[in-house]
Amino acid sequence: MPVPIAVIVCEGNIETIVHISDALDRKVPVIIIKGSGKAADLVSDYLDNPFALQTNFGTLLGIGFDKNMYDLVTKYLQRIGQNRHLVGVFDLDRDDPLMLSSIAGETIVRSWYMGNISQEITNDNNQINQQNKNVSSLALTFLFRNIINPTKETVYQLLEEFKQLSMPYALNGKYLGPTSLPLYYYVGLRLLEEMGLIQECGPVLLFAALKANRCDYVKVLLDQGVVFDINYLPELYDKVVSCQHCVLEKDCPHLNSVLKQIKKEQRSFEHIKNGENTDGSMIETLSYTVANSAKVLCRKLLDYDVEEFRTDRPSFDDSLSDILLWAVLANRKELANIYWLNGKDQLMTGLVCSAVLRKLSNDAKHLKEQILANDLMEHSKLFEQRCVHMMDEMSKENINQAIELMDTESVVMGILSSPLHFAYEHHLYEIIAHICAQKNVSRRWYNSLPPNLRPFLKSAIQEPLRFVTAPFTKYVANSIFLFIMVIMFSGFLMTSINRKYDYRFYTHLSTYFIYVWSIGDVVEEITSFFGGLDTRHLSCRKPFSRTKRFLRNFWNVADMLSYIFLIAGIAVRELSNDETLNNARRMFGFSLIFMYLRCLKVFLVDRTMGPTLIMIKEMVKDLLVFMFIAVFVMLSVGIYYLANLCPDRQLDWNEEGTVVTLWNVFVFPYWQLNGELYKEYIYGTEELPCVNYQLDRSVPIVAAIYVLFSNILLTNLVIAEFSYTFEKVQDNAGKLWSFEMYTIIHDYKWRIPSPINLVFAVPRLVYFSRNCKKTKVSEEQKDNKLKKYREDYQKSAALSITNSGLGVN
């Protein structure tokens, strides 16, 4: 390959201009140092504006030249202008000194595409000596050298030295260009290609390109089939991902588990590098350990059970996944995109990357690293948008395969899941609301039966098993039983709660139906909490994560409260000796309130009423925040009222009326908040039911300020919150409703309406225990053609959106 050479021009005279012209005619690149003066500035100014030559000629080269000399210089400058693409300009006043090597490298690389310089120079050797006998140049002397042809041993030695290079400025985007790495990196790449050693020695160059964030070289090496050497992974994490200037130093939480694993084996690793231990298996073991630690970190970030994680020795696809995970953790956007495109299962992989980046963003926000948090969140949304655009492309090409792909399970970064289920677990609303996901959900809802009501009902005769097991059928049946339960419970509460009425048939029937239905429904809810009777062996999230998700669901909280009060009411009714059973009646009453709230969930599947119920649910959260603030205000004002209107009140829990007095602390301010002012007590027209009642003139003033504050400020504050929530839900009504719909369908995939489920309790338990012992069907047992088609299908969609500029930062 040719020797990389360039002519660097600093200051100079007319002979310098002639030299530049001759060098460019032979395709030798020239670097002009603009700002050094004289010929260098004249050439750079001419390239920027040829019409400024007359003005700059005398200024830069002096006035002692005639017209013939001016015409000669103009002629050479025109020849220079014809080879403008071989000229690089470095501005002393504006450019950073570190950019000089980048500019020189770019210019040299461009010159190599203009022909075989060495051959041209060899053929014209004698002619050059004749034409330039009066021009002395060190650069032209190097043009007579032959091409480079080193031995393999020399190449290996140079590569080992190259691995130890440090380029601290390479990560600064201000200095990046196509040849920001040292020029001999490009020379080495071309040399390895010519010698046929690119597969064998390419991993060293790939490792250097990854460290320096050189995406262009990474693309070239991956296109030529270069595979990353897993043995470099510990060093890649240790040198690039660790926070060099982190205020938390060794306690940086983002990559703590990976870096700890590196440090754990660092001593033996350093011995290997220093030649004290030549056993290559130790490097390999450390590399696999670090790769697995990164996957474990990924599972921890996403709250998956780490104990489930198992891995075999990495393959080529694992190496791509390991580097992708490294790029995501290091927030290397372009590198992450490159490895995402070159890997497999792009849809599932993109969703995992988005979820990991979102979790890292939240962690950074908690650490008050707002800039980092925003950058990570932007990267997360970028991956999510790529997945959305991918689904758009796939639906255009083959909608049926796109729908099936939503349920296709795969292992990505140690997590076994399907795109739709993973999006549901991590609240990726854009994915759930996409047409592909919705069509998949619709198929599940009707169990692949016709979605229209009349054909669906006809299928009860044609395909009774599929009709009965359809989530829609079970949902309707469960709703019917729920309404029957609520009606019977209401009658039971109003008429027959006392045990002396047990002899009545209605009371007897109501009591046993309520008890049996409650047992069956509690069984289904507990099963739902633990993930249902799903035998696909998908990765399970941690119990704390499942509990947190369960409690954040408004309908689950309503279910749980209804069960608690119902069980408490049953216990009081059956065990209490009180004949009035007032406490049991209260417990049953509270349970019935939440039962009626649960009835609203039945209408959540309706596309019109569903968003309205979601809106009410979100507004309840705003109301709870408002009440939390209002409690402190009401408590302070209520205490002031009673302290001044009823002074010297002794609080004795055995004294009659004490509880009432304490309750009045909240009662007066609360009703004042709702319009009942209690002026008769405040102004003394009526006395409070206390012994030492007295009129206090400051109480009306405090009451006036409180009413003004609560009714104008606090009330309007909660109204503003409601308005904001309304607009937010209205803008995202389709996404939120789609998410709730998937929640119901996922639940009713295995749920059986209570109390029918009690009949099938034993068979379901046996079936579940048997399936738990079975292993998941391996990927090799699947249709290899279909699997290969889906991989190509996803990769084609990913490349399509990248080429069209969608999902690109």
TAGI-V863961 format. One record per helix or strand of 3 or more residues. SS is the DSSP state (2 for helix, 1 for strand). FROM is the first residue (numbers start at 1). LEN is the number of residues. Records with the same first field share a line. If there is no record, write none. Layout:
SS=FROM-LEN / FROM-LEN
//
This chain:
1=7-3 / 30-5 / 87-5 / 409-4 / 415-4
2=14-12 / 38-11 / 50-12 / 67-16 / 84-3 / 99-14 / 117-7 / 125-7 / 138-5 / 152-12 / 173-3 / 183-13 / 198-14 / 215-9 / 230-12 / 249-3 / 256-9 / 266-8 / 280-22 / 306-3 / 316-14 / 333-10 / 346-21 / 370-28 / 399-7 / 419-7 / 429-4 / 435-11 / 453-10 / 464-6 / 471-25 / 499-3 / 505-25 / 543-10 / 554-22 / 582-24 / 609-37 / 658-16 / 679-4 / 697-35 / 733-15 / 756-3 / 761-13 / 779-3 / 784-20
//
